[in-house]
Amino acid sequence: MKIPILGIEIFGSESETDIDPICGMEVVKSNPPGGASRHEGQTYIFCGYSCKEQFDADPRRHARAAAK
Ligand SMILES: [Zn+2]
């Protein structure tokens, strides 16, 4: 498990983001503050541990909600 490190260096367009499926916030893929979870071959990343906990409690529901 990777520990998120504070002090993110942003390298212009190199900082790819993805959407936190719980709250809809943009999170930098390389360093998600809440970590990441895998579900059915997809990786989901989170802005904070509380969002990850919510996802892990019911991943199917949240994964489906995120797929638009
Ligand atoms: Zn979130």
N, CA, C, O and the ligand as a Tripos MOL2 file, in Angstrom:
@<TRIPOS>MOLECULE
protein
  273   271    69     0     0
PROTEIN
NO_CHARGES

@<TRIPOS>ATOM
      1 N           0.8410   -1.1960    0.0000 N.3       1 MET1
      2 CA          0.0000    0.0000    0.0000 C.3       1 MET1
      3 C           0.8740    1.2420    0.0000 C.2       1 MET1
      4 O           1.8070    1.3750    0.7910 O.2       1 MET1
      5 N           0.5440    2.1440   -0.9090 N.am      2 LYS2
      6 CA          1.3070    3.3850   -0.9890 C.3       2 LYS2
      7 C           0.7450    4.4130   -0.0130 C.2       2 LYS2
      8 O          -0.4690    4.5300    0.1470 O.2       2 LYS2
      9 N           1.6200    5.1400    0.6210 N.am      3 ILE3
     10 CA          1.1990    6.2110    1.5180 C.3       3 ILE3
     11 C           1.2130    7.5210    0.7240 C.2       3 ILE3
     12 O           2.2430    7.8990    0.1660 O.2       3 ILE3
     13 N           0.0790    8.2070    0.6740 N.am      4 PRO4
     14 CA          0.0620    9.4930   -0.0280 C.3       4 PRO4
     15 C           1.0100   10.4890    0.6360 C.2       4 PRO4
     16 O           1.0680   10.5890    1.8610 O.2       4 PRO4
     17 N           1.7260   11.1970   -0.1650 N.am      5 ILE5
     18 CA          2.6860   12.1600    0.3560 C.3       5 ILE5
     19 C           2.1780   13.5730    0.0670 C.2       5 ILE5
     20 O           1.7890   13.8980   -1.0550 O.2       5 ILE5
     21 N           2.1930   14.3860    1.0970 N.am      6 LEU6
     22 CA          1.7440   15.7660    0.8910 C.3       6 LEU6
     23 C           2.8230   16.5460    0.1530 C.2       6 LEU6
     24 O           3.9920   16.1600    0.1360 O.2       6 LEU6
     25 N           2.4070   17.6480   -0.4520 N.am      7 GLY7
     26 CA          3.3570   18.4280   -1.2310 C.3       7 GLY7
     27 C           3.4280   17.9050   -2.6500 C.2       7 GLY7
     28 O           4.4880   17.5140   -3.1390 O.2       7 GLY7
     29 N           2.2950   17.9080   -3.2870 N.am      8 ILE8
     30 CA          2.2090   17.3840   -4.6530 C.3       8 ILE8
     31 C           2.8820   18.3570   -5.6150 C.2       8 ILE8
     32 O           2.5910   19.5540   -5.6100 O.2       8 ILE8
     33 N           3.7620   17.8430   -6.4200 N.am      9 GLU9
     34 CA          4.3480   18.6760   -7.4700 C.3       9 GLU9
     35 C           3.5370   18.4870   -8.7370 C.2       9 GLU9
     36 O           3.3000   17.3670   -9.1910 O.2       9 GLU9
     37 N           3.1250   19.5940   -9.2830 N.am     10 ILE10
     38 CA          2.2840   19.5260  -10.4800 C.3      10 ILE10
     39 C           3.1270   19.8500  -11.7020 C.2      10 ILE10
     40 O           3.7650   20.9010  -11.7690 O.2      10 ILE10
     41 N           3.1240   18.9500  -12.6560 N.am     11 PHE11
     42 CA          3.9200   19.1300  -13.8610 C.3      11 PHE11
     43 C           2.9930   19.3800  -15.0410 C.2      11 PHE11
     44 O           2.8600   18.5470  -15.9370 O.2      11 PHE11
     45 N           2.3550   20.5470  -15.0200 N.am     12 GLY12
     46 CA          1.5030   20.9350  -16.1460 C.3      12 GLY12
     47 C           0.4900   19.8750  -16.4920 C.2      12 GLY12
     48 O          -0.2540   19.4200  -15.6220 O.2      12 GLY12
     49 N           0.4460   19.4730  -17.7440 N.am     13 SER13
     50 CA         -0.5540   18.5280  -18.2160 C.3      13 SER13
     51 C          -0.2200   17.0920  -17.8060 C.2      13 SER13
     52 O          -1.0050   16.1830  -18.0770 O.2      13 SER13
     53 N           0.9070   16.8760  -17.1720 N.am     14 GLU14
     54 CA          1.2760   15.5330  -16.7280 C.3      14 GLU14
     55 C           0.3940   15.0510  -15.5780 C.2      14 GLU14
     56 O           0.2790   13.8500  -15.3350 O.2      14 GLU14
     57 N          -0.2290   16.0000  -14.8720 N.am     15 SER15
     58 CA         -1.0270   15.6190  -13.7100 C.3      15 SER15
     59 C          -2.4190   15.2010  -14.1430 C.2      15 SER15
     60 O          -3.3390   16.0180  -14.1860 O.2      15 SER15
     61 N          -2.5670   13.9230  -14.4630 N.am     16 GLU16
     62 CA         -3.8610   13.3950  -14.8740 C.3      16 GLU16
     63 C          -4.7710   13.2830  -13.6670 C.2      16 GLU16
     64 O          -4.3310   12.9390  -12.5700 O.2      16 GLU16
     65 N          -6.0260   13.5730  -13.8770 N.am     17 THR17
     66 CA         -6.9860   13.4570  -12.7800 C.3      17 THR17
     67 C          -8.0880   12.4670  -13.1450 C.2      17 THR17
     68 O          -8.3190   12.1530  -14.3120 O.2      17 THR17
     69 N          -8.7520   11.9930  -12.1060 N.am     18 ASP18
     70 CA         -9.9270   11.1520  -12.2780 C.3      18 ASP18
     71 C         -10.9620   11.6310  -11.2600 C.2      18 ASP18
     72 O         -10.6510   12.4160  -10.3640 O.2      18 ASP18
     73 N         -12.1780   11.1540  -11.4090 N.am     19 ILE19
     74 CA        -13.2570   11.6320  -10.5460 C.3      19 ILE19
     75 C         -13.4760   10.6590   -9.3900 C.2      19 ILE19
     76 O         -13.6180    9.4520   -9.5900 O.2      19 ILE19
     77 N         -13.4990   11.2000   -8.2000 N.am     20 ASP20
     78 CA        -13.8880   10.4410   -7.0140 C.3      20 ASP20
     79 C         -15.3550   10.0250   -7.1930 C.2      20 ASP20
     80 O         -16.2180   10.8950   -7.3150 O.2      20 ASP20
     81 N         -15.6650    8.7050   -7.2130 N.am     21 PRO21
     82 CA        -17.0390    8.2760   -7.4830 C.3      21 PRO21
     83 C         -18.0110    8.6260   -6.3680 C.2      21 PRO21
     84 O         -19.2210    8.6180   -6.5910 O.2      21 PRO21
     85 N         -17.5250    8.9270   -5.1910 N.am     22 ILE22
     86 CA        -18.4020    9.2360   -4.0660 C.3      22 ILE22
     87 C         -18.8550   10.6890   -4.1010 C.2      22 ILE22
     88 O         -20.0530   10.9640   -4.0330 O.2      22 ILE22
     89 N         -17.9280   11.6090   -4.2050 N.am     23 CYS23
     90 CA        -18.2910   13.0190   -4.0860 C.3      23 CYS23
     91 C         -18.1380   13.7890   -5.3930 C.2      23 CYS23
     92 O         -18.5540   14.9440   -5.4800 O.2      23 CYS23
     93 N         -17.5430   13.1580   -6.4200 N.am     24 GLY24
     94 CA        -17.4440   13.8140   -7.7080 C.3      24 GLY24
     95 C         -16.2730   14.7750   -7.8490 C.2      24 GLY24
     96 O         -16.1720   15.5010   -8.8380 O.2      24 GLY24
     97 N         -15.3910   14.7760   -6.8590 N.am     25 MET25
     98 CA        -14.2480   15.6670   -6.8810 C.3      25 MET25
     99 C         -13.1380   15.1360   -7.8020 C.2      25 MET25
    100 O         -12.9660   13.9260   -7.9450 O.2      25 MET25
    101 N         -12.4000   16.0460   -8.4130 N.am     26 GLU26
    102 CA        -11.2590   15.6290   -9.2230 C.3      26 GLU26
    103 C         -10.0810   15.3020   -8.3170 C.2      26 GLU26
    104 O          -9.7470   16.0670   -7.4110 O.2      26 GLU26
    105 N          -9.4570   14.1560   -8.5730 N.am     27 VAL27
    106 CA         -8.3300   13.6990   -7.7590 C.3      27 VAL27
    107 C          -7.1740   13.3690   -8.7010 C.2      27 VAL27
    108 O          -7.3770   12.7510   -9.7470 O.2      27 VAL27
    109 N          -5.9650   13.7810   -8.3290 N.am     28 VAL28
    110 CA         -4.7880   13.4670   -9.1390 C.3      28 VAL28
    111 C          -4.4940   11.9760   -9.0430 C.2      28 VAL28
    112 O          -4.3130   11.4350   -7.9520 O.2      28 VAL28
    113 N          -4.4480   11.3180  -10.2030 N.am     29 LYS29
    114 CA         -4.3110    9.8550  -10.2410 C.3      29 LYS29
    115 C          -3.0480    9.3530   -9.5820 C.2      29 LYS29
    116 O          -3.0540    8.3120   -8.9250 O.2      29 LYS29
    117 N          -1.9530   10.0940   -9.7550 N.am     30 SER30
    118 CA         -0.6690    9.6010   -9.2580 C.3      30 SER30
    119 C          -0.5540    9.6960   -7.7470 C.2      30 SER30
    120 O           0.3200    9.0680   -7.1480 O.2      30 SER30
    121 N          -1.4270   10.4750   -7.1270 N.am     31 ASN31
    122 CA         -1.3070   10.6700   -5.6830 C.3      31 ASN31
    123 C          -2.6680   10.9610   -5.0450 C.2      31 ASN31
    124 O          -2.8680   12.0400   -4.4880 O.2      31 ASN31
    125 N          -3.6170    9.9970   -5.1230 N.am     32 PRO32
    126 CA         -4.9450   10.2480   -4.5420 C.3      32 PRO32
    127 C          -4.8760   10.3130   -3.0180 C.2      32 PRO32
    128 O          -4.3800    9.3770   -2.3910 O.2      32 PRO32
    129 N          -5.3600   11.3930   -2.4110 N.am     33 PRO33
    130 CA         -5.2500   11.5490   -0.9480 C.3      33 PRO33
    131 C          -5.9480   10.4400   -0.1690 C.2      33 PRO33
    132 O          -5.5230   10.0920    0.9330 O.2      33 PRO33
    133 N          -7.0180    9.8840   -0.7340 N.am     34 GLY34
    134 CA         -7.7490    8.8440   -0.0180 C.3      34 GLY34
    135 C          -7.3800    7.4430   -0.4510 C.2      34 GLY34
    136 O          -7.9840    6.4720    0.0050 O.2      34 GLY34
    137 N          -6.3860    7.3230   -1.3330 N.am     35 GLY35
    138 CA         -6.0040    6.0060   -1.8150 C.3      35 GLY35
    139 C          -6.8990    5.5510   -2.9590 C.2      35 GLY35
    140 O          -7.6430    6.3410   -3.5380 O.2      35 GLY35
    141 N          -6.8130    4.2720   -3.2690 N.am     36 ALA36
    142 CA         -7.5320    3.7250   -4.4130 C.3      36 ALA36
    143 C          -8.1270    2.3700   -4.0630 C.2      36 ALA36
    144 O          -7.6290    1.6610   -3.1880 O.2      36 ALA36
    145 N          -9.2090    2.0210   -4.7670 N.am     37 SER37
    146 CA         -9.8070    0.6920   -4.6310 C.3      37 SER37
    147 C         -10.0360    0.1240   -6.0220 C.2      37 SER37
    148 O         -10.3150    0.8620   -6.9670 O.2      37 SER37
    149 N          -9.9160   -1.1860   -6.1420 N.am     38 ARG38
    150 CA        -10.2280   -1.8310   -7.4020 C.3      38 ARG38
    151 C         -11.5630   -2.5480   -7.2830 C.2      38 ARG38
    152 O         -11.8720   -3.1640   -6.2620 O.2      38 ARG38
    153 N         -12.3450   -2.4530   -8.3490 N.am     39 HIS39
    154 CA        -13.6340   -3.1420   -8.3810 C.3      39 HIS39
    155 C         -13.9250   -3.5240   -9.8220 C.2      39 HIS39
    156 O         -13.9960   -2.6600  -10.6960 O.2      39 HIS39
    157 N         -14.0940   -4.8230  -10.0720 N.am     40 GLU40
    158 CA        -14.4030   -5.3490  -11.3970 C.3      40 GLU40
    159 C         -13.4520   -4.8050  -12.4650 C.2      40 GLU40
    160 O         -13.8760   -4.3830  -13.5410 O.2      40 GLU40
    161 N         -12.1720   -4.8260  -12.1440 N.am     41 GLY41
    162 CA        -11.1620   -4.4430  -13.1270 C.3      41 GLY41
    163 C         -10.9340   -2.9540  -13.2710 C.2      41 GLY41
    164 O         -10.0370   -2.5370  -14.0030 O.2      41 GLY41
    165 N         -11.7280   -2.1420  -12.5870 N.am     42 GLN42
    166 CA        -11.5820   -0.6930  -12.6400 C.3      42 GLN42
    167 C         -10.9160   -0.2090  -11.3670 C.2      42 GLN42
    168 O         -11.1120   -0.7790  -10.2940 O.2      42 GLN42
    169 N         -10.1310    0.8400  -11.4930 N.am     43 THR43
    170 CA         -9.5340    1.4550  -10.3180 C.3      43 THR43
    171 C         -10.2690    2.7580  -10.0270 C.2      43 THR43
    172 O         -10.4690    3.5910  -10.9110 O.2      43 THR43
    173 N         -10.6570    2.9120   -8.7920 N.am     44 TYR44
    174 CA        -11.3310    4.1300   -8.3410 C.3      44 TYR44
    175 C         -10.4380    4.8230   -7.3250 C.2      44 TYR44
    176 O          -9.8280    4.1760   -6.4740 O.2      44 TYR44
    177 N         -10.3690    6.1380   -7.4200 N.am     45 ILE45
    178 CA         -9.5180    6.8830   -6.5000 C.3      45 ILE45
    179 C         -10.3610    7.8820   -5.7210 C.2      45 ILE45
    180 O         -11.4430    8.2780   -6.1540 O.2      45 ILE45
    181 N          -9.8440    8.2800   -4.5670 N.am     46 PHE46
    182 CA        -10.6750    9.0130   -3.6060 C.3      46 PHE46
    183 C          -9.9560   10.2370   -3.0550 C.2      46 PHE46
    184 O          -8.7330   10.2630   -2.9140 O.2      46 PHE46
    185 N         -10.7730   11.2610   -2.7450 N.am     47 CYS47
    186 CA        -10.2240   12.5110   -2.2210 C.3      47 CYS47
    187 C          -9.8440   12.3570   -0.7550 C.2      47 CYS47
    188 O          -9.0340   13.1280   -0.2420 O.2      47 CYS47
    189 N         -10.4250   11.3640   -0.0720 N.am     48 GLY48
    190 CA        -10.1380   11.1880    1.3460 C.3      48 GLY48
    191 C         -10.5810    9.8060    1.7930 C.2      48 GLY48
    192 O         -11.3040    9.1130    1.0770 O.2      48 GLY48
    193 N         -10.1440    9.4110    2.9780 N.am     49 TYR49
    194 CA        -10.4270    8.0600    3.4510 C.3      49 TYR49
    195 C         -11.9100    7.8280    3.6740 C.2      49 TYR49
    196 O         -12.3890    6.7030    3.5330 O.2      49 TYR49
    197 N         -12.6520    8.8910    4.0260 N.am     50 SER50
    198 CA        -14.0790    8.6800    4.2630 C.3      50 SER50
    199 C         -14.7960    8.2930    2.9750 C.2      50 SER50
    200 O         -15.7430    7.5070    2.9960 O.2      50 SER50
    201 N         -14.3360    8.8510    1.8480 N.am     51 CYS51
    202 CA        -14.9310    8.4650    0.5650 C.3      51 CYS51
    203 C         -14.5670    7.0250    0.2200 C.2      51 CYS51
    204 O         -15.4060    6.2790   -0.2840 O.2      51 CYS51
    205 N         -13.3250    6.6300    0.4870 N.am     52 LYS52
    206 CA        -12.9110    5.2630    0.2110 C.3      52 LYS52
    207 C         -13.7100    4.2820    1.0680 C.2      52 LYS52
    208 O         -14.1240    3.2270    0.5870 O.2      52 LYS52
    209 N         -13.9240    4.6270    2.3240 N.am     53 GLU53
    210 CA        -14.7060    3.7620    3.2120 C.3      53 GLU53
    211 C         -16.1210    3.5640    2.6830 C.2      53 GLU53
    212 O         -16.6560    2.4560    2.7040 O.2      53 GLU53
    213 N         -16.7150    4.6500    2.2110 N.am     54 GLN54
    214 CA        -18.0710    4.5500    1.6660 C.3      54 GLN54
    215 C         -18.0980    3.6550    0.4430 C.2      54 GLN54
    216 O         -19.0130    2.8490    0.2720 O.2      54 GLN54
    217 N         -17.0850    3.8000   -0.4100 N.am     55 PHE55
    218 CA        -17.0200    2.9740   -1.6120 C.3      55 PHE55
    219 C         -16.8310    1.5100   -1.2370 C.2      55 PHE55
    220 O         -17.5310    0.6370   -1.7510 O.2      55 PHE55
    221 N         -15.8930    1.2450   -0.3480 N.am     56 ASP56
    222 CA        -15.5850   -0.1330    0.0340 C.3      56 ASP56
    223 C         -16.7680   -0.8180    0.7180 C.2      56 ASP56
    224 O         -16.9060   -2.0390    0.6550 O.2      56 ASP56
    225 N         -17.6180   -0.0270    1.3710 N.am     57 ALA57
    226 CA        -18.7850   -0.5900    2.0440 C.3      57 ALA57
    227 C         -19.8070   -1.1200    1.0400 C.2      57 ALA57
    228 O         -20.5460   -2.0580    1.3400 O.2      57 ALA57
    229 N         -19.8510   -0.5240   -0.1450 N.am     58 ASP58
    230 CA        -20.8350   -0.9360   -1.1500 C.3      58 ASP58
    231 C         -20.3270   -0.5790   -2.5460 C.2      58 ASP58
    232 O         -20.8930    0.2850   -3.2160 O.2      58 ASP58
    233 N         -19.2520   -1.2510   -2.9850 N.am     59 PRO59
    234 CA        -18.6050   -0.8430   -4.2360 C.3      59 PRO59
    235 C         -19.5000   -0.9520   -5.4600 C.2      59 PRO59
    236 O         -19.3920   -0.1390   -6.3770 O.2      59 PRO59
    237 N         -20.3780   -1.9400   -5.4880 N.am     60 ARG60
    238 CA        -21.1960   -2.1100   -6.6920 C.3      60 ARG60
    239 C         -22.1050   -0.9110   -6.9190 C.2      60 ARG60
    240 O         -22.2570   -0.4320   -8.0430 O.2      60 ARG60
    241 N         -22.6940   -0.4440   -5.8570 N.am     61 ARG61
    242 CA        -23.6030    0.6890   -5.9620 C.3      61 ARG61
    243 C         -22.8750    1.9360   -6.4590 C.2      61 ARG61
    244 O         -23.3580    2.6280   -7.3550 O.2      61 ARG61
    245 N         -21.7130    2.2200   -5.8730 N.am     62 HIS62
    246 CA        -21.0080    3.4520   -6.2170 C.3      62 HIS62
    247 C         -20.3370    3.3390   -7.5770 C.2      62 HIS62
    248 O         -20.2670    4.3220   -8.3150 O.2      62 HIS62
    249 N         -19.8450    2.1560   -7.9180 N.am     63 ALA63
    250 CA        -19.2080    1.9730   -9.2250 C.3      63 ALA63
    251 C         -20.2350    2.1910  -10.3200 C.2      63 ALA63
    252 O         -19.9390    2.7970  -11.3500 O.2      63 ALA63
    253 N         -21.4230    1.7030  -10.0980 N.am     64 ARG64
    254 CA        -22.4760    1.8590  -11.1040 C.3      64 ARG64
    255 C         -22.8690    3.3310  -11.2200 C.2      64 ARG64
    256 O         -23.0830    3.8290  -12.3250 O.2      64 ARG64
    257 N         -22.9630    4.0140  -10.1090 N.am     65 ALA65
    258 CA        -23.3360    5.4260  -10.1340 C.3      65 ALA65
    259 C         -22.3120    6.2530  -10.8800 C.2      65 ALA65
    260 O         -22.6540    7.2720  -11.4800 O.2      65 ALA65
    261 N         -21.0430    5.8210  -10.8500 N.am     66 ALA66
    262 CA        -19.9850    6.5840  -11.4940 C.3      66 ALA66
    263 C         -19.9550    6.3630  -12.9910 C.2      66 ALA66
    264 O         -19.4650    7.2130  -13.7350 O.2      66 ALA66
    265 N         -20.4750    5.2260  -13.4430 N.am     67 ALA67
    266 CA        -20.4400    4.9170  -14.8720 C.3      67 ALA67
    267 C         -21.5790    5.6410  -15.5720 C.2      67 ALA67
    268 O         -22.7470    5.2720  -15.4520 O.2      67 ALA67
    269 N         -21.2060    6.6770  -16.3040 N.am     68 LYS68
    270 CA        -22.2450    7.4660  -16.9590 C.3      68 LYS68
    271 C         -22.2930    7.1590  -18.4540 C.2      68 LYS68
    272 O         -23.1100    7.7310  -19.1750 O.2      68 LYS68
    273 ZN        -14.4540   12.3280   -2.1620 Zn       69 ZN69
@<TRIPOS>BOND
     1     1     2 1
     2     2     3 1
     3     3     4 2
     4     3     5 am
     5     5     6 1
     6     6     7 1
     7     7     8 2
     8     7     9 am
     9     9    10 1
    10    10    11 1
    11    11    12 2
    12    11    13 am
    13    13    14 1
    14    14    15 1
    15    15    16 2
    16    15    17 am
    17    17    18 1
    18    18    19 1
    19    19    20 2
    20    19    21 am
    21    21    22 1
    22    22    23 1
    23    23    24 2
    24    23    25 am
    25    25    26 1
    26    26    27 1
    27    27    28 2
    28    27    29 am
    29    29    30 1
    30    30    31 1
    31    31    32 2
    32    31    33 am
    33    33    34 1
    34    34    35 1
    35    35    36 2
    36    35    37 am
    37    37    38 1
    38    38    39 1
    39    39    40 2
    40    39    41 am
    41    41    42 1
    42    42    43 1
    43    43    44 2
    44    43    45 am
    45    45    46 1
    46    46    47 1
    47    47    48 2
    48    47    49 am
    49    49    50 1
    50    50    51 1
    51    51    52 2
    52    51    53 am
    53    53    54 1
    54    54    55 1
    55    55    56 2
    56    55    57 am
    57    57    58 1
    58    58    59 1
    59    59    60 2
    60    59    61 am
    61    61    62 1
    62    62    63 1
    63    63    64 2
    64    63    65 am
    65    65    66 1
    66    66    67 1
    67    67    68 2
    68    67    69 am
    69    69    70 1
    70    70    71 1
    71    71    72 2
    72    71    73 am
    73    73    74 1
    74    74    75 1
    75    75    76 2
    76    75    77 am
    77    77    78 1
    78    78    79 1
    79    79    80 2
    80    79    81 am
    81    81    82 1
    82    82    83 1
    83    83    84 2
    84    83    85 am
    85    85    86 1
    86    86    87 1
    87    87    88 2
    88    87    89 am
    89    89    90 1
    90    90    91 1
    91    91    92 2
    92    91    93 am
    93    93    94 1
    94    94    95 1
    95    95    96 2
    96    95    97 am
    97    97    98 1
    98    98    99 1
    99    99   100 2
   100    99   101 am
   101   101   102 1
   102   102   103 1
   103   103   104 2
   104   103   105 am
   105   105   106 1
   106   106   107 1
   107   107   108 2
   108   107   109 am
   109   109   110 1
   110   110   111 1
   111   111   112 2
   112   111   113 am
   113   113   114 1
   114   114   115 1
   115   115   116 2
   116   115   117 am
   117   117   118 1
   118   118   119 1
   119   119   120 2
   120   119   121 am
   121   121   122 1
   122   122   123 1
   123   123   124 2
   124   123   125 am
   125   125   126 1
   126   126   127 1
   127   127   128 2
   128   127   129 am
   129   129   130 1
   130   130   131 1
   131   131   132 2
   132   131   133 am
   133   133   134 1
   134   134   135 1
   135   135   136 2
   136   135   137 am
   137   137   138 1
   138   138   139 1
   139   139   140 2
   140   139   141 am
   141   141   142 1
   142   142   143 1
   143   143   144 2
   144   143   145 am
   145   145   146 1
   146   146   147 1
   147   147   148 2
   148   147   149 am
   149   149   150 1
   150   150   151 1
   151   151   152 2
   152   151   153 am
   153   153   154 1
   154   154   155 1
   155   155   156 2
   156   155   157 am
   157   157   158 1
   158   158   159 1
   159   159   160 2
   160   159   161 am
   161   161   162 1
   162   162   163 1
   163   163   164 2
   164   163   165 am
   165   165   166 1
   166   166   167 1
   167   167   168 2
   168   167   169 am
   169   169   170 1
   170   170   171 1
   171   171   172 2
   172   171   173 am
   173   173   174 1
   174   174   175 1
   175   175   176 2
   176   175   177 am
   177   177   178 1
   178   178   179 1
   179   179   180 2
   180   179   181 am
   181   181   182 1
   182   182   183 1
   183   183   184 2
   184   183   185 am
   185   185   186 1
   186   186   187 1
   187   187   188 2
   188   187   189 am
   189   189   190 1
   190   190   191 1
   191   191   192 2
   192   191   193 am
   193   193   194 1
   194   194   195 1
   195   195   196 2
   196   195   197 am
   197   197   198 1
   198   198   199 1
   199   199   200 2
   200   199   201 am
   201   201   202 1
   202   202   203 1
   203   203   204 2
   204   203   205 am
   205   205   206 1
   206   206   207 1
   207   207   208 2
   208   207   209 am
   209   209   210 1
   210   210   211 1
   211   211   212 2
   212   211   213 am
   213   213   214 1
   214   214   215 1
   215   215   216 2
   216   215   217 am
   217   217   218 1
   218   218   219 1
   219   219   220 2
   220   219   221 am
   221   221   222 1
   222   222   223 1
   223   223   224 2
   224   223   225 am
   225   225   226 1
   226   226   227 1
   227   227   228 2
   228   227   229 am
   229   229   230 1
   230   230   231 1
   231   231   232 2
   232   231   233 am
   233   233   234 1
   234   234   235 1
   235   235   236 2
   236   235   237 am
   237   237   238 1
   238   238   239 1
   239   239   240 2
   240   239   241 am
   241   241   242 1
   242   242   243 1
   243   243   244 2
   244   243   245 am
   245   245   246 1
   246   246   247 1
   247   247   248 2
   248   247   249 am
   249   249   250 1
   250   250   251 1
   251   251   252 2
   252   251   253 am
   253   253   254 1
   254   254   255 1
   255   255   256 2
   256   255   257 am
   257   257   258 1
   258   258   259 1
   259   259   260 2
   260   259   261 am
   261   261   262 1
   262   262   263 1
   263   263   264 2
   264   263   265 am
   265   265   266 1
   266   266   267 1
   267   267   268 2
   268   267   269 am
   269   269   270 1
   270   270   271 1
   271   271   272 2
@<TRIPOS>SUBSTRUCTURE
     1 MET1         2 RESIDUE 1 A MET
     2 LYS2         6 RESIDUE 1 A LYS
     3 ILE3        10 RESIDUE 1 A ILE
     4 PRO4        14 RESIDUE 1 A PRO
     5 ILE5        18 RESIDUE 1 A ILE
     6 LEU6        22 RESIDUE 1 A LEU
     7 GLY7        26 RESIDUE 1 A GLY
     8 ILE8        30 RESIDUE 1 A ILE
     9 GLU9        34 RESIDUE 1 A GLU
    10 ILE10       38 RESIDUE 1 A ILE
    11 PHE11       42 RESIDUE 1 A PHE
    12 GLY12       46 RESIDUE 1 A GLY
    13 SER13       50 RESIDUE 1 A SER
    14 GLU14       54 RESIDUE 1 A GLU
    15 SER15       58 RESIDUE 1 A SER
    16 GLU16       62 RESIDUE 1 A GLU
    17 THR17       66 RESIDUE 1 A THR
    18 ASP18       70 RESIDUE 1 A ASP
    19 ILE19       74 RESIDUE 1 A ILE
    20 ASP20       78 RESIDUE 1 A ASP
    21 PRO21       82 RESIDUE 1 A PRO
    22 ILE22       86 RESIDUE 1 A ILE
    23 CYS23       90 RESIDUE 1 A CYS
    24 GLY24       94 RESIDUE 1 A GLY
    25 MET25       98 RESIDUE 1 A MET
    26 GLU26      102 RESIDUE 1 A GLU
    27 VAL27      106 RESIDUE 1 A VAL
    28 VAL28      110 RESIDUE 1 A VAL
    29 LYS29      114 RESIDUE 1 A LYS
    30 SER30      118 RESIDUE 1 A SER
    31 ASN31      122 RESIDUE 1 A ASN
    32 PRO32      126 RESIDUE 1 A PRO
    33 PRO33      130 RESIDUE 1 A PRO
    34 GLY34      134 RESIDUE 1 A GLY
    35 GLY35      138 RESIDUE 1 A GLY
    36 ALA36      142 RESIDUE 1 A ALA
    37 SER37      146 RESIDUE 1 A SER
    38 ARG38      150 RESIDUE 1 A ARG
    39 HIS39      154 RESIDUE 1 A HIS
    40 GLU40      158 RESIDUE 1 A GLU
    41 GLY41      162 RESIDUE 1 A GLY
    42 GLN42      166 RESIDUE 1 A GLN
    43 THR43      170 RESIDUE 1 A THR
    44 TYR44      174 RESIDUE 1 A TYR
    45 ILE45      178 RESIDUE 1 A ILE
    46 PHE46      182 RESIDUE 1 A PHE
    47 CYS47      186 RESIDUE 1 A CYS
    48 GLY48      190 RESIDUE 1 A GLY
    49 TYR49      194 RESIDUE 1 A TYR
    50 SER50      198 RESIDUE 1 A SER
    51 CYS51      202 RESIDUE 1 A CYS
    52 LYS52      206 RESIDUE 1 A LYS
    53 GLU53      210 RESIDUE 1 A GLU
    54 GLN54      214 RESIDUE 1 A GLN
    55 PHE55      218 RESIDUE 1 A PHE
    56 ASP56      222 RESIDUE 1 A ASP
    57 ALA57      226 RESIDUE 1 A ALA
    58 ASP58      230 RESIDUE 1 A ASP
    59 PRO59      234 RESIDUE 1 A PRO
    60 ARG60      238 RESIDUE 1 A ARG
    61 ARG61      242 RESIDUE 1 A ARG
    62 HIS62      246 RESIDUE 1 A HIS
    63 ALA63      250 RESIDUE 1 A ALA
    64 ARG64      254 RESIDUE 1 A ARG
    65 ALA65      258 RESIDUE 1 A ALA
    66 ALA66      262 RESIDUE 1 A ALA
    67 ALA67      266 RESIDUE 1 A ALA
    68 LYS68      270 RESIDUE 1 A LYS
    69 ZN69       273 GROUP 0 **** ****
